[in-house]
Amino acid sequence: MRLYNFLCKKVGDLTVKYSNLPESYIKRSYEQVYWKNPKGYPQYPAAQVARKKFRFTTNRPWTMQFARQNERTKLNKKVFLEPVGEWSVFKGDRVEILVGKDKGKQGIVSQVIQERNWVVVEGLNTHLRVVGKDKDFPGITIQSEAPLLVTTGVKLVDPETLKPTEVEWRYTEEGDKVRVSLSSSRIIPLPKAAEETFDYKSKELYVENPAKDTVAADATKITFEPKLCTFEMDIMESMGIKEDRVPAKSYWY
Amino acid sequence: MSKTTSLFNLIIKRNISVTTPREGKRNFRKFVIPNKRGSRLHKQNQASPNPELEIDKRGVRDIGYVLNGRFVKVPEMIPELIVPDLTGCDLKPYVSYKAEDVIQSEFTAQQLFDAVYSRKIVTDFKQNKLTEDGEPLEPSDEEKLQPEEAVHRAKRTGSDIF
């Protein structure tokens, strides 16, 4: 069970943050448990038979396309990933491409897929694909970007010299963790687009649903008055419930 | 000749089989037999007053107890959901993302004592309404509380001590 849980921690932090969904929901949406021992019986250990190896692609783990790619009968070759210690490239960062036909060009990151160490740069490293080709219909040609590896294909760009640099995470005097370019010791700030999620582009721009969302002012209002009674007693007082019976005396031996 | 035969007897010719403990118990006694499983006789036995296995209640708790073969329903054991009137309540099911985290210090027992008793103690002291021991001459309701009454209150409905 512990091994299974360890193997399950494959969905990246950035994916969880972007989705704005609880981590337990994401795990529940892509896991495929085939058999679980019944709970509450000490003779049966907490063992389960489930799928351990998933194929992560540009399709997010909670989507239907991901489920179709990871059906029970589908087996894929193992993808070898270089473990990146601290993730340095975020959505909205300016990066320079080092490989491929767009080598040397700079672009802005539009998508980050941590599970494969991928980064999709807007409008660069593209190829053409034909969609909806029919017998009579010639199909629509679309230019789509191919993902690039964070480790070898892409490098962050210094904000002032606009040259590709190596980046390190360091602490400022105030205690904030920032990215510092090693060539010129300049701080590369986190882009505004990095705090985007499925629900909002940034927290200030979130549009509240008046029927279901508590307004910020109401949520942070302090209405507590210290009283010498428990929560249940307070409710009984406010609802007019009177209960004077005392339970019979009991003894412990 | 006899020496070689006796030596031959000392050679281990048969090993102890370790297959069973290695592969694990293949047939154990404690199979789970829920309410619908089992043979006709087993289910009849379960339905009788003396079942062999504990009846699986599926997480539902009894609302009484069995006395002299009859089930006695206790109305206090029936769960009652107390839902206050929510008209005029501004709080909704979800919190907007614009709301910042509220960080408050812990509300300790000392602070509760100060809120409930400290004011009266200070006014009594200033008006000299305290005796030599420090007991109040005109105690309020909270100050009149005795240990027996406190124990009764802790046992009544509304207490949070279980």
Interface residues (C-beta under 8 A of the other chain):
Chain A: P38 Y41 Q43 Y44 D199 Y200 K203 E204 Y206 E208 N209 A211 K212 D213 T214 V215 A216 D218 A219 T220 I222 F224 P226 K227 L228 C229 T230 F231 E232 M233 I235 M236 S238 M239 I241 E243 D244 R245 V246 P247
Chain B: F28 K30 V32 I82 P84 D90 L91 K92 P93 Y94 V95 S96 Y97 K98 A99 E100 V102 Q104 F107 Q111 L112 A115 V116 E142 H152 K155 R156 T157 G158 S159 D160
